[in-house]
Amino acid sequence: MSTEQDAVQAIETVFRIESARVIAAVARVVRDVGIAEELAQDALVAALERWPETGVPDNPGAWLTATARHRAVDLVRRRETYARKLAEIGRDLDEAAWDPDIEDVGDGDGIDDDLLRLIFTACHPVLSTEARIALTLRLLGGLTTDEIARAFLAQEATVAQRISRAKRTLAKAQVPFEVPYGPERAARLGSVLEVIYLVFNEGYAATAGDDLVRPALCEDALRLARVLSALMPKEPEVHALAALLEIQASRTAARTDASGAPVLLADQNRSRWNRLLIRRGFAALTRAGELGGPPGPYALQAAIAACHAQAPAYEDTDWAAIAALYRRLAAIAPSPVVELNRAVAVSMAEGPEAALAIVDALAADPALRAYHLLPSVRGDLLERLGRATEARAEFARAAELTRNERERELLRGRAQGGR
């Protein structure tokens, strides 16, 4: 690969990681997330023109942010309403006059967090729930419409339309770029939590690409969950989501081998699980419980994750308790994916035959038609029942459906009779 190709690849990688912060910083200036995304793309184009010649700067995220914000200031100054805008944004324009090679972009860990503002803005009730989540996944996670569609189990064209309409709606409604307070904050919380949850999931098990895990997305989602916990200390589901993400993140190092290939849960070296994150997760789950009320969807999922974390070995897992928790989760948040996960737990608690009946009942669900984990789970159950030929066919079908190269390699190996 040439030096220029190396630079282009580095630029694309950096932009994928930094795009959310760039968009959030620019949105604070222009007060329009659609325009902010366009200016971030302009900064990417500038990087593609300059970095192959000058090299990637020491702090590429700061360079992209500064370049985009300079363009944002120029845009605002070109508007006829510049005087009014200047009065509104004051401090932001002064802060935006950075040198593109500046290294200090702030720690972003306080409540006054542009990323948090971006999420709450994108989750404004003027948008439908589906549009809020799709837009925030696009802006925060830098996901493509195809990746978001797979996370939603929806059509790519549908998701693209949602995102475009959402940007126009926010601009037309002049939604302020801020973290709301009082009842308005509570009204948007459900969507905000779901967005963080989906962003973490995309990082934890990437829907596409060459890597199973995208740590930057996990880290952003986990950080935002922690910020929300500090911002809303009396909301049990906020703590429950933080608990879930802490415990799930604890397994990251054990989920792939030295070559980046996936390692199944049964084969993971549990000594590589991060005990600090597990303790943090347990503490957050305890706080959620202490706030009272029936457990919500995130509390139940965190309890499931806690069951895994408490087991010294895979064989010690309390699968009956996990199956019961999934049954409760299905009652308050029904979904075919929850049912599929319940089937896995039932297979371990009661045997593969009982689980196969659940999976076969899901086969006709249109939402799972292109979901690779359905044939993957079915293949595992058939293999355990001694129906090897049928199992291999299911693994082959799952391999064709997944867009993640690492998962595809694993599934093709199982289709050929390997583990």
N, C-alpha and C positions, 0 to 999 in steps of 0.2 A: 504493500500500500504506500502511495506517495505521501510526502510531507503535507501537501495540500489536502489530500483525502483524510489524513490523520486529523488535521485542523478542523475540517468540516464535521467529522464524526465527533470530535471533542465539543464543538459548538452545539451540535444537536443534543448531545448528552447533557451539557450544562443547561441548555434552555429547558429541557424536560424537567430538570431538578429545580431550576430557579424561576420558571415562568410565573408560578403563583405569586411569589414575592414581588416580582417585577410588576405584574398586573395590579396587585394590591397597592403598591406604592404609587403607581400612576393614577389609579382610581381615586386616591385621596386628593389628587390635584384636579382632575377633569370631572370628577363626580359622575362618571358614566362608565360602567364596566365594559360595555361593548367597545367604546372608543379606547379604553385602557388596554383591552386585548389587542386591538389593531396597532396601537403604539408599541406594545411589547413585541409584536411581530416585526414592526419596522426596525426595532433595535436588533432583532435577530438577523435581519437582512444586512444591517450595518456591520454586524459581527462577521457575517459570512464574507463580506467584501474586504474587511480590514484584517481580521485575525490570521488568515492564511499568509499574509505578508509580514505582519508585525509579531505574530505569535499570540498564544492565549495569555491574557493578563493574569497576574498573580491572584486577583480576586475577580473572576469573570462575572459572578452574580452582581457585584457592585457596578461593574462596567455596564452591563445590560440595564440595570436599574437607572443609573445616572443618565445614560443615553436616552432611554425611554422618557424619563422625567424632563430632560431638556426639551424633547420634542413636545411633551405635554404643555410645558410653559409656553413654547412658541405658539402652539395651537390656541391656548387661552388668550394670548396677547393679540392674536389675529382676529379674534372675535370682536364684534361691535360692542358686546356687553362686557368688555374687559374690565372696566372700572367696577362694575357690580361684582364680577367674579373675584377680582383682586380683594375686595372687602370681605368676601366670604371665605377665601382660602388663605389670606394673609401669610401666616407662618409657613404654609406648605410651599409657596412659591420661593420663599427665601431658602428653605431647606433644599429645594430642587436644584439650585444653582451649584451643583457639584462638578468637580473634575471627573471625567469618565473613568480615570484610573484610580480613584479614591478607594481605599480599602475598608474603611469603617462604615458599615451599613446599619449599625445598631444590633443589639442582641435580640430584640423582638420578643422577649419573654414576658413582658408585662401585660397588664390588662389592656393597656393602650396599644393594641396589636392590629396592624393593618390586615393580617390574614384573618383574624377574627371578625373584623369589620366586613371583610369581603364575604365571608360565609353568611353573616346575618343580613347583609344587603341582598345577596343572591337568594336568601330564604324568606324574602318579604312576602307577606300574605297576598299581595297583588298578583302573585304567580300561583299556578297550580302546584300541588306537592311534587308531581313528577317533573315539572319544569324547574322548580327550585333545586332539586337534587341533581338533575342533569346539568344545569348551568354551573353549579358549584363544583361538581366533579370535573367539568371542563376547565374552569378557571383555577381551582385550587390544585387539582391533581395533574393538570396538563394532559388529561386523557383524550384520545381521539373519540369521535362519535361512535366508531365501531366498538371500541373498548367499553364505552358507556352502555351501548346497546346490549352487549353481552352481559354486563353487570345487571342490567334491568331485565334481561331476557326479552328484549323488545327489538323491533326492526330499526336498522340504522337510519333510514330516512325519517322515521317518526321522531327519533331522538334529535336529529339535526334540525328538524322543524321546531321542536320544543326549545332548543337552545337559541335559535334565531329569534323566535317570537318573544322569548323571555328577555333578551337584551333590549328589544324594541319596547317592550312593556315597561321595563324599569326606567328607560330613558323618558318615555312619554309621561310616566307618573312622577318623574323627578324624585325618585326614591333617594333619601339622603344616605351618604356613605358613613354609617355609624353603627355602633352597638346599641340597640334600643334598651329602654329601661321599663320596669314595671310590667303591666299586663301585656304590652306589646312584645316584650322579650319572651315571656312565657308562651305566647301564641306561636312564636317561631321556633321554639326549642325542639319540638319533635323532628322537624325537618333538618335542623342543624345537627342533631345527634345522628340522624340517619345518614347524612352526608359524611360526617366524620367516620362513621362505621364503614360505609362503602369505600371511602378512600383508603382506609386501613386494609380492608379486604383486598383491594387491587394491589396494594403493596405486598401483602402477605402471600398472595397466590395470584400472580399476574395473569391476566386473561390472554395476553399475547406477548410475543417477543422471545428473546433467547434466554432470559433469566426467569427462574421460578419466583424469586423474591425481588422486590424493588424497595430496598430499605428506606430510601428518602421519603416515600409516601407513608410508610409505617411511622417513621419518626415525626413527620408533620402531623399526622392524625393523632398520635399519642400526645404530642406536645399540646395540641389544641384541646384534647380531652382534659388534660391537666389544667390548662388555663380556664376552661369552662368550670371545672370543679372548684377552683378558687373564686371564680366570678359568681357562681350559683351554689353556695355551700349547703343550701337546704333542699336541693332537688335530688331525690334518691336515684333517679335514672341517670343523672349526670355522673354521679359517683359509680353507678353500676357499669356504665359504658367505659369509664376509665379503668375499672377493675377488669373488665373483659379484655381490653386492649393490652393492659399491663401483662396479664397472664398469657395471652396469645403471643405477645412479643417476646416473652421469655423463651420460647421454643425456637426462635429464628435461627440461631447458630446451628441447631441440630437438624434442621429441615432439609439441608443440602449437604452433600459430601464435598471433598476437596475439589472435585471437578465441576461442582455446581449442579450435579444431578440430584433429583428429589430423593429424600429418605422417608419412607413411610413411617407413620406413627409407631407401629409395632417394632420397627427396627431402629428407632432413634436412641442415641446415647443420652440418657436423661441426666447424666452428670454435666452435660453441656447446656442444660436448661439454666437460665439466669435466675438464681434464687432471690436476688434482690428484687427483680421485677415481680416475681411470684409473691414475695412478702408485700410489696406495694399493692399488688392486685387484691390480695386477701384483706389488707387494711381498708382499701376503698370499698370492697364488697361489704365489710362489716359496717362502715359508715352508712352505706346505702340502707342496710337493714335496720340500723338504729333510728333512721328517720321515720320508720313506720310505714304502714300501708301495704297492700298486696304487692308482691314483686312484679315488676314490669318485664318486657321482653329482654332488655339488656341484663337485668338482674338474673333472670333464668339462664341466659347464655353464659353469664359470668360464673354462675354456679356449676354449669356443665364443665366449663374450662377448669374450675377449681377441682372438680372430681378427678380430672386427668392429672393436674399438678400435684395432687395429694398422693397419687399412686406411686410407690417406689419403682414399680416395674409395670410394663404393659399388662401382664397377667394379673396384677393386683387391682386393676381398674374396676370400680363399682358400676358395671354396665347396667344393672337393674335400676340404680338411682339415676343414671344418665337417661335411660329410656323413659323413666317417669317424668324427668324434667322436660324432655322433648315433648311428651304428651301434654304437659301443662303449657308449654310454649305454643304448641299447635292450637290449643284452645283459645288463647288470647291474641295470637298473631298467626293465623292459618296461612300456610304457604306450601306449595309442592316441594320446595327445597327443604323446609323444616321436616316434612314427612319423609323425604329421602334420608335426611340425617337421622331421623328416628328409626328408620329401617336398619341403618348400620348398627345402632345401639341395640335394637331388638335382636339382630343377628348374633351379637355377642352374648346377650343375656338369655335368649331363648333358643337360638340356633338359626342357621341360614334358611331353613324351609319356611319358618314363620315370617322372616324378613322378606323372602322372595315374593310372598303374597302381597305385601305392601308395595314393593317396587313394581310388580306387574300391574297393580291398580293405577300406578302413576304413569304408565307407558302411554296412555292415550291423552295425557294432559298436554295441550298445545304449547304451554309455557316451557316445557322440558324437551320439546322436540329436537332442539339443537344443543341441549345441555349435555356436555360430554360426561359429566359425573353420573348420569343415569345409567348408561351402558357400562360404565366403569364399575359402579357398585354392583350392578346385575352380574357382570362377569365374575367379580370376586365371590358372590354368593354361589353361582353355578360351579365355580372351581372348587369351592368347599364342599359342594354336594357331589363331587366326582363327575360332573358333566363337562369334561375338559374341552371337547370340541365346541360346544355352545359357548363356553366361557371365552375361548380364544376369539370367536367371532365377535363377541361383545367388546372385548378389549380392542380389536381392530377397528370397530365402529367408533369407539370412544377416541381412538387416536386420530381418526379422520376429522372428528368434530372439534377437538381442541385447537386453539391457536397458539398455545405456548409450546415452544420447541422442546423444552425439558420434559414436560408432561407427555408430549408425543413420543419421545424416545422411550420413556418408561412404559407407556401403554403398548407400544410396538414390541418391546421386549416381552411383555406378558402375553401378547398375542402369539408370540413365537414359542411360548412355553416357559419363559423365564419368570423370575420374581421381580 
